């Protein structure tokens, strides 16, 4: 149609030039006949204009009739009744026809390119998408293309979108707010200090809830229940859960050791399920050290926000005493005990295992330690070989296959220094066991893949060896250790505290004193951990690749494969540099695996960064490993994870 109009336009131009020539000739040579000539030309122009109009009308009518023939008159009217917009176009994607839906909205775009009218139609016209969504004049449309490909269907879904948005905005979200260390902080304080705590910490939470329209009910002295909508929750999320930072600042100002743990459950209308999700999620938030928010959306993984401070050491040992007695009862009721460590067992893991083994032996129960499966850290392996004769007499060191043969219905399996099935050096044993206990100091990463009957996860402890040593005090009979056993446990604490320079509290030194009294030799522990000259030379070479980025140091080393122990040592060494808050050492761990060892002084949460990359660990010590990648790719991913973490800081 448009091509014919263009042809008529050229024809009219030619006639205009001819008429102009005739007028000039008439004026010069036939002036008496000029009036007659003008009348003839006027009539001719009238016929031409009428012809153009008639052609346009016939073409438009024909186009409309052809649309109705395709759809049927009733169908065409049905589209109008149903509010379906129709747009026809040609091979050049020019609009050739719009139905009355658009005419009523005074949208006249016939002759224009579709993508000039609506840019978001590109994926649909290129057959990259079957459906696209566009906004026109404050209305929201779902757009599909006909099978023949020359027509678009616009379905007005504005009301549906608004109703869906309102539905999701008003869905119920359950939350829990817990004051970490509140009971311990207030247990022996006078009324004045308790009133100060309530004024400076509790009241801000009440005010925060009121400002955001959240229903808040105190369900115990250190915990609140929150009821809110998803719209309010999204606002809290956009604000970065600012209440965490406010409570942390107030707590530091008044020298309190109280932070907030928060949990939110959403994504379902089942209130019972929301309540269960909220409680489990809060448990995870606390298990990761508190001072953070854990969010569980139904059907999705838990997400964490905050975590801006390290877990505070607990001064009270009441919980340790209660748990010690509980564990003792479990040991007494078990037919036998199997102690399971993590893959690439280290001094802390092995030290905790032999400590538990001694407790079981004290109760005259059979006990074994899974040692020879999943790998052993180099220096620990050297220590085991050095003291093989003594250790084999003191403990039953076995592999996973032997453990499976020992497994009985009433066997108690104890996981030490880890709580994740995929980290275990005997996962089949845990999967088949009916009774599993956990003793660990790492932050919780997710729900357990099994149902433990006992779980002692204390993130404020320096090491699992420290936790196990504290159990000794509350046993009914005194625990006796050989010098090498106490020394190995002491070495475990040395490594995890970086020689008492990190994650060290008063209870850490008390534990070290207990081990010293039981025969631990600090000099021998230091000898077990010393590096040889080859290791020293390699460490120096790796350190030479260090790059400073603000307050962090990154070491991208790709010259050769390094052990996990080596990159951990380098990461610890880098923290000795003044002004450095965190260190990240990246290196191949095998031909197809690259790892990162991360350390911090306590002002930056390296665990959150490593978790964002698929790893985990502690607030100040964390790591990640990935297959089929490169050091440079891991470096780039690390930079992004650090940037995202800094943007999320509350």
C-alpha positions in Angstrom: 0.0 0.0 0.0 2.7 2.5 0.9 4.7 1.7 -2.2 1.6 2.6 -4.4 1.2 5.8 -2.4 4.8 6.7 -3.2 4.2 6.0 -6.9 1.2 8.3 -6.8 3.3 10.9 -5.1 5.8 10.8 -8.0 3.0 10.9 -10.5 1.4 14.0 -8.8 4.8 15.7 -8.8 5.2 15.1 -12.6 1.6 16.5 -13.2 2.5 19.5 -11.0 5.6 20.3 -13.2 3.5 19.8 -16.4 0.8 22.1 -15.0 3.4 24.7 -14.1 4.8 24.6 -17.6 1.3 24.9 -19.2 0.5 28.0 -17.0 3.8 29.7 -18.0 3.1 28.9 -21.7 -0.5 30.1 -21.4 0.6 33.3 -19.8 3.1 34.1 -22.5 1.3 32.9 -25.7 -2.3 32.2 -24.9 -3.2 34.9 -22.3 -7.0 35.1 -23.3 -7.3 31.3 -22.8 -5.5 31.3 -19.4 -8.7 31.3 -17.3 -10.1 28.3 -19.2 -6.7 26.5 -18.8 -6.7 27.1 -15.0 -10.2 25.7 -14.7 -9.2 22.5 -16.6 -6.1 22.1 -14.3 -8.2 22.6 -11.2 -10.6 19.9 -12.2 -7.7 17.6 -13.1 -6.1 18.2 -9.7 -9.4 17.4 -8.0 -9.7 14.1 -9.8 -6.1 13.2 -8.9 -6.6 14.0 -5.2 -9.9 12.0 -5.2 -8.1 9.1 -6.8 -5.4 9.1 -4.1 -8.0 9.2 -1.3 -10.1 6.5 -3.0 -7.0 4.3 -3.4 -5.9 4.8 0.3 -9.5 4.0 1.4 -9.8 0.9 -0.7 -6.4 -0.4 0.5 -7.3 0.3 4.1 -10.7 -1.3 3.7 -9.2 -4.3 1.9 -6.6 -4.7 4.6 -9.3 -4.6 7.3 -11.4 -7.0 5.3 -8.4 -9.3 4.9 -7.8 -9.2 8.7 -11.5 -10.0 9.3 -11.3 -12.8 6.7 -8.4 -14.3 8.6 -9.9 -13.9 12.1 -13.6 -13.9 11.2 -15.8 -11.0 12.1 -16.9 -12.5 15.3 -13.3 -13.3 16.3 -12.3 -9.8 15.4 -15.0 -8.4 17.6 -14.1 -10.8 20.3 -10.6 -9.5 20.4 -12.0 -6.0 20.9 -14.3 -7.2 23.6 -11.4 -9.1 25.3 -9.2 -6.1 25.1 -6.7 -7.8 22.8 -4.7 -5.4 20.7 -3.8 -6.5 17.1 -1.0 -5.0 15.1 -0.2 -6.1 11.5 3.1 -5.4 9.8 4.9 -6.1 6.6 8.2 -7.7 5.7 10.0 -4.4 6.6 8.5 -4.5 10.1 6.4 -1.4 9.2 3.0 -1.2 10.9 0.2 -1.6 8.3 -2.8 -1.8 10.6 -3.9 -1.4 14.2 -7.3 -2.5 15.5 -9.6 -0.2 17.4 -8.0 -1.0 20.8 -5.1 1.3 19.9 -7.3 3.8 18.0 -9.4 4.4 21.1 -6.2 5.2 23.0 -5.2 7.6 20.2 -2.2 5.5 19.3 -1.7 6.1 15.5 1.5 4.5 14.3 0.6 3.1 10.9 3.5 3.3 8.6 6.2 3.4 11.4 8.7 0.7 12.2 7.6 -1.6 15.1 10.8 -1.1 16.9 10.6 2.7 16.6 7.2 2.4 18.3 8.3 -0.1 21.0 12.0 -0.9 21.3 11.4 -3.9 23.6 9.9 -5.9 20.6 13.4 -6.7 19.2 13.6 -10.2 20.9 10.2 -11.1 19.6 10.7 -10.0 16.1 14.1 -11.8 15.9 12.4 -15.0 17.3 14.6 -14.9 20.3 11.6 -14.9 22.7 8.1 -16.3 22.3 6.6 -13.6 24.6 7.7 -10.2 25.7 6.2 -7.7 28.1 5.9 -4.0 27.3 4.4 -0.8 28.9 2.3 1.5 26.7 0.6 4.6 28.1 0.7 3.3 31.7 -0.7 -0.1 30.6 1.2 -3.4 30.8 1.0 -5.8 27.9 1.9 -9.4 27.2 2.9 -9.5 23.5 2.9 -12.6 21.3 3.6 -13.1 17.6 1.2 -15.1 15.3 2.3 -18.3 13.7 2.3 -16.7 10.3 4.5 -14.1 11.7 2.8 -10.9 10.3 0.7 -10.0 13.3 1.3 -9.2 17.0 -1.2 -9.8 19.8 -1.2 -7.4 22.7 -2.9 -8.7 25.9 -3.5 -6.1 28.6 -2.4 -7.7 31.9 -2.2 -4.5 33.9 -4.9 -5.5 36.4 -3.4 -9.0 36.7 0.1 -7.6 37.3 -1.2 -5.1 39.9 -3.2 -7.9 41.6 -0.2 -10.2 41.6 2.1 -7.4 43.0 -0.4 -6.7 45.7 -0.7 -10.4 46.6 3.0 -10.8 46.9 3.5 -7.5 48.7 1.0 -8.6 51.3 2.1 -12.1 51.9 3.0 -12.8 55.5 6.7 -12.9 56.6 7.6 -14.3 60.0 10.8 -13.1 61.7 12.7 -13.7 64.9 15.1 -11.2 66.6 17.5 -12.7 69.1 20.0 -10.7 71.3 23.2 -12.7 71.3 24.8 -13.1 74.8 21.9 -11.2 76.4 21.3 -13.7 79.2 25.1 -14.1 79.9 25.5 -10.3 79.9 22.6 -9.7 82.3 22.9 -12.8 84.6 25.0 -11.2 87.3 24.4 -7.5 86.6 22.4 -5.0 88.8 19.1 -3.5 87.8 20.7 -0.3 86.6 22.9 -2.0 84.0 20.0 -4.2 82.8 17.9 -1.0 82.4 20.7 0.6 80.4 20.8 -2.5 78.2 17.1 -2.4 77.6 17.2 1.3 76.9 20.1 1.3 74.5 19.6 -2.1 72.8 16.0 -3.3 73.2 14.2 0.1 72.7 15.9 0.8 69.4 14.5 -2.6 68.1 11.0 -1.6 69.3 11.3 1.8 67.6 12.7 0.2 64.4 9.7 -2.2 64.2 7.2 0.6 64.8 8.8 2.8 62.1 8.5 0.0 59.6 5.0 -1.1 60.5 6.1 -4.4 61.9 4.1 -6.3 64.6 6.6 -7.1 67.4 6.0 -9.3 70.4 8.6 -10.2 73.1 8.5 -14.0 73.6 11.3 -14.2 76.1 13.9 -12.0 77.6 16.3 -12.1 74.7 14.0 -12.8 71.8 11.2 -11.1 69.8 8.7 -12.4 67.2 8.1 -10.3 64.1 5.1 -10.4 61.8 5.4 -8.3 58.6 4.6 -8.3 54.9 6.9 -9.0 52.0 6.7 -5.3 51.0 8.0 -4.3 54.4 10.7 -7.1 54.2 11.9 -5.8 50.8 12.2 -2.4 52.4 14.4 -3.8 55.2 16.5 -5.6 52.6 17.0 -2.4 50.6 18.1 -0.7 53.8 20.7 -3.5 54.4 19.0 -4.4 57.8 20.4 -1.3 59.3 19.2 -2.2 62.8 22.2 -4.7 63.0 24.7 -1.8 62.7 22.8 0.4 65.1 22.7 -2.3 67.8 26.4 -3.1 67.2 27.4 0.5 67.6 25.3 1.0 70.8 26.7 -2.2 72.2 30.3 -1.1 71.6 29.6 2.4 73.0 28.5 1.0 76.3 31.0 -1.9 76.3 28.3 -4.7 76.0 29.0 -8.0 74.2 25.5 -8.1 72.7 24.7 -8.3 69.0 21.6 -9.3 67.0 20.8 -12.5 65.2 17.8 -12.2 62.9 15.9 -14.7 60.9 13.1 -14.3 58.3 10.9 -17.0 56.7 8.8 -16.2 53.7 7.5 -17.6 50.4 4.5 -19.7 51.6 1.1 -19.1 53.2 1.5 -22.0 55.6 2.1 -20.2 59.0 3.1 -23.4 60.7 5.8 -24.0 58.0 6.9 -20.4 58.3 7.3 -20.7 62.0 9.4 -23.9 61.6 11.5 -22.3 58.9 12.1 -19.2 61.1 13.3 -21.2 64.1 15.7 -23.3 62.0 17.0 -20.3 60.2 17.6 -18.4 63.5 19.5 -21.5 64.7 21.8 -21.2 61.7 22.3 -17.5 62.2 23.4 -18.1 65.8 25.5 -21.1 64.7 27.4 -18.8 62.4 28.4 -16.4 65.2 25.4 -14.1 65.3 25.4 -10.4 64.3 23.7 -11.3 61.0 20.5 -11.9 59.2 19.5 -15.3 57.8 16.7 -15.4 55.3 14.9 -18.6 54.2 12.5 -18.3 51.2 10.5 -21.5 50.7 12.1 -23.8 48.1 15.3 -21.7 48.0 18.7 -21.8 49.8 19.2 -19.7 52.9 20.8 -16.3 52.3 22.9 -14.4 54.9 23.4 -10.7 55.4 25.6 -8.8 57.9 28.1 -10.8 59.9 30.1 -7.6 60.5 31.7 -8.8 63.8 33.3 -11.9 65.1 31.5 -14.2 67.6 32.1 -13.1 71.2 33.7 -15.5 73.6 31.2 -16.6 76.3 32.4 -16.2 79.9 29.9 -18.6 81.4 30.7 -22.3 81.3 27.2 -23.5 82.4 26.4 -24.6 78.8 29.7 -26.5 78.6 28.9 -28.3 81.8 25.4 -29.2 80.7 26.6 -30.4 77.3 29.4 -32.4 78.8 27.0 -34.3 81.0 24.7 -34.9 78.0 27.5 -36.2 75.9 28.6 -38.5 78.8 25.1 -40.0 78.9 25.2 -40.6 75.2 28.6 -42.3 75.5 27.3 -44.5 78.3 24.3 -45.6 76.4 26.2 -46.4 73.2 27.5 -49.9 72.3 30.6 -48.4 70.8 31.9 -45.1 69.5 33.4 -44.1 66.1 35.0 -40.7 65.8 35.0 -39.2 62.4 37.2 -36.3 61.2 37.2 -34.1 58.1 39.1 -34.6 54.9 42.8 -33.8 55.0 42.8 -34.2 58.8 44.8 -31.6 60.6 46.2 -31.2 64.2 43.0 -29.6 65.6 40.8 -32.3 64.1 43.1 -35.2 65.2 43.7 -33.6 68.6 40.0 -33.3 69.3 39.5 -36.9 68.2 42.1 -38.3 70.6 40.6 -36.2 73.4 37.2 -37.6 72.8 38.7 -41.1 72.5 40.2 -40.7 75.9 36.8 -39.7 77.4 35.2 -42.8 75.9 38.0 -45.0 77.2 37.5 -43.6 80.6 33.9 -45.0 80.4 35.2 -48.4 79.4 33.6 -48.3 75.9 35.1 -49.4 72.6 36.2 -46.5 70.5 37.9 -46.0 67.1 39.1 -42.9 65.2 38.7 -42.8 61.4 42.2 -41.5 60.4 43.3 -43.2 57.2 40.6 -42.1 54.9 40.2 -38.7 53.2 43.8 -37.7 53.6 46.1 -36.4 56.3 47.8 -33.0 56.4 51.5 -33.3 55.8 52.9 -32.3 59.2 50.3 -34.2 61.1 51.1 -37.3 59.0 54.8 -36.8 59.9 53.8 -36.6 63.6 51.7 -39.7 63.5 54.5 -41.6 61.8 57.0 -40.3 64.4 54.8 -41.4 67.3 53.2 -44.4 65.5 54.1 -46.9 68.2 52.7 -44.8 71.1 49.6 -43.7 69.3 48.7 -47.2 68.0 48.8 -48.5 71.6 46.7 -45.6 72.9 44.1 -45.4 70.1 42.5 -47.6 67.5 43.2 -45.7 64.3 41.2 -47.1 61.3 39.9 -46.3 57.8 36.3 -45.9 56.6 35.9 -49.5 55.5 36.9 -50.8 59.0 34.5 -48.2 60.5 31.6 -49.6 58.4 32.4 -53.1 59.7 32.3 -51.7 63.3 29.1 -49.8 62.8 26.1 -51.2 64.8 22.6 -50.1 65.5 23.6 -48.5 68.8 26.9 -47.1 67.7 27.4 -43.4 68.4 29.3 -41.6 65.6 31.0 -38.3 66.7 31.9 -35.8 64.0 34.8 -33.5 65.2 35.9 -30.2 63.7 33.3 -30.3 60.9 29.5 -30.7 60.5 29.0 -31.1 56.8 28.7 -34.6 55.2 30.8 -33.7 52.1 33.7 -32.6 54.3 33.8 -35.8 56.3 36.5 -38.4 55.8 33.9 -41.2 56.4 30.6 -40.0 54.8 29.2 -43.5 54.4 29.5 -44.1 58.1 27.5 -41.0 58.9 24.9 -41.8 56.3 24.3 -45.3 57.8 24.6 -44.3 61.5 21.4 -44.0 63.5 23.1 -41.8 66.2 25.3 -38.9 65.2 26.9 -36.2 67.4 28.7 -33.1 66.3 31.5 -31.1 68.1 32.7 -28.2 66.0 33.8 -24.6 66.1 33.1 -23.7 62.4 30.2 -21.5 61.4 27.1 -23.3 60.3 26.8 -23.2 56.5 23.4 -24.9 55.9 20.9 -27.4 57.4 22.4 -30.7 58.4 22.0 -33.5 55.8 21.2 -35.8 58.7 19.5 -35.6 62.1 22.2 -35.3 64.9 21.1 -36.3 68.4 23.8 -33.9 69.8 25.3 -30.8 68.3 27.8 -28.6 70.1 28.8 -25.9 67.6 30.6 -23.0 69.3 31.9 -20.4 66.9 33.5 -18.3 69.6 35.9 -21.1 70.5 39.4 -21.0 69.0 39.4 -24.6 68.1 37.7 -28.0 68.5 40.6 -29.1 70.7 39.7 -26.2 73.1 36.1 -27.4 73.2 37.0 -31.0 73.9 39.5 -30.0 76.6 36.8 -28.0 78.4 34.8 -31.2 78.7 37.6 -32.9 80.7 36.8 -30.7 83.7 33.2 -32.0 84.0 33.9 -35.7 83.7 33.1 -37.9 86.7 36.6 -39.4 86.6 39.8 -37.5 85.8 41.0 -37.7 82.2 44.6 -38.7 81.9 46.6 -38.0 78.7 50.1 -39.0 77.6 52.5 -36.2 76.8 52.2 -36.7 73.1 48.4 -36.6 73.2 48.4 -33.4 75.1 51.1 -32.0 72.8 49.1 -32.8 69.7 46.0 -31.1 71.1 48.1 -28.1 72.1 49.5 -28.0 68.5 45.9 -27.9 67.2 45.2 -24.8 69.2 48.5 -23.2 68.2 47.6 -23.6 64.5 44.0 -22.4 64.7 44.9 -19.3 66.7 48.1 -18.6 64.7 50.2 -18.9 67.8 47.6 -17.3 70.1 47.4 -14.1 67.9 43.9 -14.6 66.5 40.5 -15.9 67.8 42.1 -16.1 71.3 40.1 -15.5 74.5 40.6 -16.1 78.2 39.2 -19.6 77.9 41.7 -20.4 75.2 44.6 -19.7 77.6 42.8 -21.6 80.4 42.5 -24.6 78.0 46.2 -24.3 77.1 47.0 -24.3 80.8 45.0 -27.5 81.3 46.8 -29.2 78.5 50.1 -28.0 79.9 49.3 -29.5 83.2 48.4 -32.8 81.4 51.8 -33.0 79.8 51.7 -30.8 76.7 55.2 -29.7 75.6 55.1 -26.3 73.8 58.6 -26.8 72.5 57.7 -30.2 71.0 54.5 -28.7 69.6 56.5 -26.0 67.9 58.9 -28.6 66.5 56.0 -30.6 65.0 54.9 -27.5 63.2 58.3 -26.2 62.0 58.9 -26.0 58.2 62.0 -27.3 56.6 64.3 -25.2 54.4 62.6 -26.3 51.1 59.3 -25.1 52.6 60.9 -21.9 53.7 62.3 -21.2 50.2 58.9 -21.9 48.6 57.0 -19.7 51.1 59.4 -16.9 50.3 58.8 -17.3 46.6 55.0 -17.3 47.0 55.2 -14.2 49.2 57.1 -12.4 46.5 54.0 -12.5 44.3 51.9 -10.5 46.8 49.9 -7.6 45.5 48.4 -4.9 47.8 44.8 -3.8 47.1 43.8 -1.2 49.6 43.7 -2.9 53.1 44.0 -6.4 51.5 46.8 -8.4 50.1 46.1 -10.9 47.2 48.7 -13.5 46.1 47.9 -15.0 42.7 50.5 -17.8 42.5 50.3 -20.1 39.5 53.9 -21.2 39.0 53.3 -24.7 40.6 50.9 -26.7 42.7 50.9 -25.8 46.4 49.5 -27.6 49.4 46.6 -26.3 51.4 48.9 -26.0 54.4 51.4 -23.8 52.4 48.8 -21.3 51.2 47.4 -21.1 54.7 50.8 -20.3 56.2 51.4 -17.6 53.6 48.0 -16.1 54.3 48.8 -16.0 58.0 52.2 -14.4 57.4 50.7 -11.6 55.4 48.6 -10.5 58.3 51.8 -9.5 60.1 52.2 -6.6 57.7 51.1 -3.3 59.3 47.9 -1.9 57.8 46.7 -5.2 56.2 43.3 -6.3 57.4 42.9 -9.4 55.2 44.9 -11.7 52.9 43.9 -14.0 50.1 46.3 -16.6 48.6 45.3 -18.2 45.3 47.1 -21.2 43.9 46.6 -24.5 42.1 46.1 -27.4 44.6 46.2 -30.1 41.9 46.2 -30.3 38.1 42.5 -29.5 37.9 41.8 -27.7 41.2 42.5 -24.1 42.3 42.1 -23.0 45.9 42.0 -19.8 47.9 43.1 -19.4 51.6 41.7 -16.3 53.3 42.6 -14.8 56.6 41.7 -11.6 58.4 42.5 -9.8 61.6 38.9 -9.7 62.7 37.6 -6.5 61.1 36.6 -8.2 57.8 34.4 -11.3 57.4 36.4 -13.5 55.0 34.0 -16.4 55.6 31.2 -14.4 53.8 33.5 -13.7 50.9 34.5 -17.4 50.6 30.9 -18.5 50.9 29.9 -16.2 48.0 32.4 -18.2 46.0 31.1 -21.6 47.2 33.5 -22.1 50.1 33.2 -21.5 53.9 35.1 -21.4 57.2 35.4 -18.9 60.0 35.0 -15.1 60.3 38.8 -14.8 60.3 39.8 -18.0 58.5 38.1 -19.4 55.4 38.8 -21.1 52.1 37.4 -22.2 48.8 38.3 -24.8 46.2 37.1 -25.1 42.6 37.7 -27.5 39.7 38.3 -26.7 36.1 39.3 -23.1 36.6 42.4 -20.9 36.6 44.2 -18.7 39.1 43.3 -15.6 37.0 39.6 -16.5 36.8 39.6 -17.1 40.6 41.3 -13.8 41.1 38.6 -12.0 39.1 35.8 -13.8 41.0 37.5 -12.9 44.3 37.6 -9.2 43.4 33.8 -9.3 42.6 33.0 -11.1 45.8 35.0 -8.6 47.9 33.3 -5.7 46.2 29.8 -7.2 46.8 30.7 -7.8 50.4 31.8 -4.3 51.0 28.6 -3.0 49.4 26.6 -5.2 51.7 28.3 -4.1 55.0 25.8 -2.8 57.5 
